[in-house]
Amino acid sequence: MDEAVEWCALGMLRQLYTIQEHDVTSKIGAGEYGLKKLPERWHGLIQEAISIKAGKPISAYESQEVRLHDLVELLQFIHRECNR
C-alpha cells in the first residue's frame, strides 16, 4: 500500500505540476508543489507520500481502507484540477 500511495499521489501531482507550470519536477518537488497549491485537506496524505518516497514511511492512518479511500479521492481531485 505504501508504494501505491507514493506512486499514485506523487505521480499525479507531477502531471498537475507539468500542466499548470509547463515544466517538469521530481516526485518530491511535485509533492511540495501539492502542499502549496492543494487544499489543506490533502496535506497529510501528500506528506505521507513524500515520506514514503524519502524512505521514511510514516502513516497517520489507522486503517488501510480509509487511507485507500482518501487516496482515490485525492486522485479524483487532481484529475479534475488537471482538466480545468
C-alpha positions as CSV (number, residue, x, y, z in Angstrom):
1,M,0.0,0.0,0.0
2,D,2.9,2.4,0.7
3,E,4.1,2.1,-2.9
4,A,0.6,2.8,-4.2
5,V,0.3,5.9,-2.1
6,E,3.7,7.2,-3.2
7,W,3.5,6.3,-6.8
8,C,-0.1,7.4,-7.4
9,A,-0.2,10.6,-5.3
10,L,3.2,12.0,-6.4
11,G,2.8,10.8,-10.0
12,M,-0.5,12.6,-10.4
13,L,0.9,15.7,-8.7
14,R,3.8,15.6,-11.2
15,Q,1.2,15.7,-14.0
16,L,-0.6,18.6,-12.4
17,Y,2.6,20.5,-12.0
18,T,3.5,19.9,-15.6
19,I,0.1,21.1,-16.9
20,Q,0.0,24.1,-14.6
21,E,3.6,25.2,-14.7
22,H,4.7,24.0,-18.2
23,D,7.7,22.4,-16.6
24,V,8.9,19.1,-15.1
25,T,9.7,18.4,-11.5
26,S,10.7,15.4,-9.3
27,K,8.1,13.5,-7.4
28,I,9.2,15.1,-4.2
29,G,9.1,18.5,-5.9
30,A,5.6,17.7,-7.1
31,G,4.6,16.8,-3.5
32,E,5.9,20.1,-2.2
33,Y,4.0,21.8,-5.0
34,G,0.9,20.0,-3.9
35,L,1.4,21.2,-0.4
36,K,1.5,24.8,-1.6
37,K,-1.4,24.5,-4.2
38,L,-3.9,22.0,-2.9
39,P,-6.4,22.4,-0.1
40,E,-5.1,21.5,3.4
41,R,-7.5,18.5,3.4
42,W,-4.9,16.7,1.2
43,H,-1.7,17.8,3.0
44,G,-1.5,14.7,5.4
45,L,-1.7,12.2,2.6
46,I,0.7,14.2,0.4
47,Q,3.2,14.5,3.3
48,E,2.9,10.7,3.8
49,A,3.6,10.1,0.1
50,I,6.7,12.4,0.3
51,S,7.9,10.5,3.4
52,I,7.5,7.1,1.7
53,K,9.4,8.4,-1.3
54,A,12.2,9.6,1.0
55,G,12.4,6.2,2.6
56,K,10.9,7.3,5.9
57,P,7.3,5.9,5.8
58,I,5.2,7.4,8.5
59,S,1.4,6.9,8.4
60,A,-1.2,8.8,10.3
61,Y,-3.8,6.3,9.2
62,E,-5.1,3.6,11.5
63,S,-7.0,1.9,8.7
64,Q,-5.7,0.9,5.2
65,E,-9.3,1.2,4.0
66,V,-9.5,4.8,5.0
67,R,-6.1,5.5,3.5
68,L,-7.1,3.9,0.2
69,H,-10.4,5.9,0.2
70,D,-8.5,9.2,0.7
71,L,-6.0,8.3,-2.0
72,V,-8.8,7.7,-4.5
73,E,-10.5,11.0,-3.6
74,L,-7.1,12.8,-3.9
75,L,-6.6,11.3,-7.3
76,Q,-10.1,12.3,-8.4
77,F,-9.4,15.8,-7.1
78,I,-6.1,16.1,-9.0
79,H,-7.8,14.7,-12.2
80,R,-10.4,17.4,-12.0
81,E,-7.8,20.1,-11.5
82,C,-5.8,18.8,-14.5
83,N,-8.9,19.1,-16.7
84,R,-9.9,22.7,-15.6
